[in-house]
Amino acid sequence: MQISKTEKKVTVGKLKLTEMLATNGRSKKQAQKAMNDVLSAIIDVLAKGSDLNIIGLGKFKVTHQPLTMAVILKMAKIENCR
């Protein structure tokens, strides 16, 4: 994946990031395992209620936001379909 120096924001999904890792001498399977291990470690820390700061990568923390009316209506619609 070529990223120009002028791009301010680049968004990639898990699959694309795994493919990028696989180009550095790793097989796609090895890259996928590494990606899953890193994500599992992040999720484990967050699930315990802690914040996580990975120097050079970023900060992760769980936030709770009140439900919006749109979400409430969507949930009610799904519940009524059951």
Secondary structure, 3 states (H helix, E strand, C coil): CCCCCCCCCCCCCHHHHHHHHHCCCCCHHHHHHHHHHHHHHHHHHHHCCCCEEECCCEEECCCCCCCCHHHHHHHHHHHHHC
